[in-house]
């Protein structure tokens, strides 16, 4: 009998911790959106938290009122006021319609401002650069091509490229030009900020900045096929001096990830192909690779091959391009099992 009482007491003590179970389950997880590492990411986080707080102004009072009314007007409380002939109240009507309208107006104002201020096509402002302590930093241009199921990053001003790893200097504006040589997907580095789509034959733009060193996860935020779950890359932000040393290391070919051939129209065909995989199995993740030399105009020709040899300059004007023979059957690059 005593053992049963002890066991029952132990079970009661354990049940006290049940409400904390979700927090314990998530204790080893990180929420990248709430741990920003750049001004765009910080702005996105602040807007998300602010909008959540505004919506809680409705949710919390409703929950409290529901509990209070259920307790006050319970069947056993015979002293509760009962107005059997009550049918209408102007005060209640104003309250239940006025508060939601006010909240919608507030959220609309916040969203309108943040949509324009954090527009992915808007370059990093001087205000943001001053905030991180680098008001005169020049932008780093990066061209991004999404493939099956990997990412190709070209540094046109540096003449190098990487696959599945994006190395950038801290406190430097990052100007991305993004396209796809396969199906549509989405380019996203949660800790740095906004995501934007990558589409064949089109060029999208994104402007980000890393305010501190770190190793951040980048991902394809849209389902594109059996290798989708491994279509991730590491974004490594480092001080400018360390980044310069990394660039020199890639150019010299001393890094073990450096491929012993230039990335041009011919070699691109090989790296464009999806990673090999056994029948009915998802492909293995593509390894990290560096290219010490890149053919100029590779990004423009990837875009142009879907537009009858036409591409656009940064001002939106059509430009004639002598399209390279990138790979055969490029316009049917989307595999049949992508679900697109």
LINRAZI-V521735 format. One line per field, one symbol per residue. phi: phi as a letter, one per 40 degrees, with the letter a starting at -180 (. if undefined). psi: psi as a letter, one per 30 degrees, with the letter a starting at -180 (. if undefined). burial: # if it has 9 or more other ideal C-beta (glycine too) atoms within 8 Angstrom, else .. Layout:
BEGIN
phi = ???
psi = ???
burial = ???
END
This chain:
BEGIN
phi = .cccccccccccccccccccddcccccccbbcccbcbaccccccccccccccccccccccccccccccccccbccccccccbbcbcbaaccccccccccdcccccccccccccccccbddccddccdcccccgbcbcccbcbbbbcbcbabbbbbccbgbaabgabbaccfbdbbcbbabbaccabcabdcchdbacbbcgbbbbabbabcacibbcbaccacbiccdcbcbacbbcaddccccccdcccccgcccccccaccbcccddcccccdcacdgbcccdcccbbbcabccgcccccccccbfgbbbccbgccbcbcccccacgccbccccbcgc
psi = eeeeeeeeeeeeeefffeffeeeeegfglkjefgilgleeeeeeeeeeeeeeeeeffeeeeeeeeeeeeeeehlefjffkkjjfgkfkjeeeeeefeeeeeeeeeeeeeeeeeeeeegkffklkleeeeeefgifgkklkkkkkkkajilkkkkjeffglllkgkjklklhkkjjkkklkhblkakkkjeffblllljkkglkllkklkkfllljkklljhkkgafgefgillkjjklleeeeeeeeeeeefgfkffkkhlljaeefeeeffklkkklkgkkllkklkkkkfkkkkgeeefeeffghhgkakafggkkkkkjklielkhefhfklfgfg.
burial = ...............................##..##########.#####..##.##..................#...............#.....##..#..##..##..#...#.#.#.#...##..#....#.##################...###################################.#####..#########..#.#####...##.##.#########.#.###.##.###...#.###..####.###.##.##.#.....#.##.#####.##..########.#.####........#.#..#...#..#.#..#..
END
